[in-house]
């Protein structure tokens, strides 16, 4: 192998070098290097420092493999060499980490791949062998997570964090908590209950010894989660906007759509009746023009036309109410921001609260006009009861921002500039990344660029700062902008992923759940190349794959091979 290829081969770790298979390959390699063909086997064994019987056994096994193999002798020689075994070790570890652990590929598919690739002579392809590798890797992943969590937490400076919390069912209860800024999974474990006491115990055990203070918890309106956040953690509880929107949709969308559908059918029926009456009148006029019956038919036509106009007006009213309800629901989501998305201006809690109230008032008015059911009205009332908590979340955001600005001992001019310009601009950048449509992302990016251009004007505060001060204040402003958590969508998305994995595997064990958490935190990278653990702890962890390679045992040589044509 050349130098470039050698650099990509995993060097033997402790487990790899100590395996009997690797030692045999090393003996054969060393014997070939000193030329055992024309020397006494006993002398070669003595020179290598191994028993003569062991040396003869290694040679015989190697020669038998080369002779009986269905592949090329060159491939056999490579795969039975130390470099080849290191490559096979790396290949199998990568197969399991990427496909089995990260993407839930079946173990039989891994064996199928090995047989199709012609590697079943060198790596065991049976289900039992692959199951043993998977179990060992899951155990090692959990060990890596424990070691790195403890090591990085010891080096971590004190942090104030927010959490998004929720539970899912497999069918056992699984508690999930994510730090939304870094996307770090703090908690993902099965529990017997989902009450406040269980949440308190599980999170306390997880954060024991960590220099972390939870100041905000975003979740649905479950009483246990609110009690856990406010009563135990002493944190602010931020309501989940998604659940509020869901209540509004359940209250208005389906009912109004049903009314529109029925009104459209009624208008269609009225139109068809009018056409039928007109056809009857035309036929009667052609056949019996001297009769008085056409006058009767004309009256029926006139009445049908009046009814058709009324049905069309009713349809237009239903469509208008449906459009107004959709606009009001979107407006509520648009208004629930501490920064005005149109102007980039900071908005106080009272202003946001008033706008949210107006959005709900419009929905209530639409519900009255449409005569929606008591069930729909109750859903609207349920959503309205959350408005006060949403307004308090805006107040919490600005109070926390103000406290942080004061703690940094900034001048009055810099504090105003941070609050009025830099933080809003960076908030708009974050909002643009989360926008649901390309047009909205483009619009918010343009608005963010305008606000940041004003904030970074050399004629203002920005121009009076050094480069280091600019970078420091921008990093602090970005932290402030990330304080606002209006939903727990990250934990809802994680629950969706777990549900799919549970459906595919039919069962998620605690060991598998722990492995998935470690993969999420230490392996999955964002576009900037950082993992969730690196973003959360502020320091890079050990390379997960290299750590696994150093500890994952080299598989034994397959006893029997099955050929795949």
Secondary structure, 3 states (H helix, E strand, C coil): CCHHHHHCCCCCCHHHHHCHHHHHHHHHHHHHHHCHHHCCHHHHHHHHCCCHHHHHHHHHHHHHHHHHCCCCHHHHHHHCCHHHHHHHHHHHHHHHHHHHHCCCCCHHHHHHHHHHCCCCCCCCCCHHHHHHHHHHHHHHHHHHHHHHHHHHHHHCCCEEEEEEEEEEECCCEEEEEEECCCCEEEEEEEECCCCHHHHHHHHHHHHCCCCEEEEEEEECCCHHHHHHHHHHCCCEEEECHHHHHHHHHHHHHHHHHHHHHHHHHHHHHHHHHHHHHHHHHHHHHHHCCCCCHHHHHHHHHHHHHHHHHHHHHHHHHHHHHHHHHHHHHHHHHHHCCCECCCCCCECCHHHHHHHHHHHHHHHHHHHHHHCCCHHHHHHHHHHHCCHHHHHHHHHHHHHHHHHHHHHCCCCHHHHHHHHHHHHHHHHHHHHHHHCCCHHHHHHHHHHHHHHHHHHCCCCCCHHHCCHHHHHHHHHHHHHHHCCCCCCCHHHHHHHHHHHHHHHHHCCCCHHHHHHHHHHHHHCCECCCCCEHHHHHHCCCCCCHHHHHHHHCCCCCCCCCCCCCC
